[in-house]
Amino acid sequence: MRTLEEHPATPIEEAIEKILLFNGAIREEIQFRGGPNHSHGGSRYLRYGYWQRLSPEVLFEISHWVKEDDFYDDDCGDLYSYRFKLN
């Protein structure tokens, strides 16, 4: 479940959320994190669910705004987030 600070904060984030919802995403699983006002700080990024990977089709639709980042966690395996190209 996302917090109030993880809701879309810009027109681009709102557009991304609409695309994700149109493609079957669950609103509460869409999390926009980071940034100066966020408890995590740092650059803004998108996370879906518990570090789930977006489908190639959805990623293609939002790829002009975000870049996929992945990393491996010993306990959870591959984790995915989507860093904004322009912050």
Buried (B, 14 or more C-beta within 10 A) or exposed (E): EBEEBBBBBBEBBEBBBEBBEEEEBEEEBBBBBBBEEBEEEEEBBBBBBEBBBBEEEBBEBBBEBBEBEEEEEEEEEEBBBBBBEEE
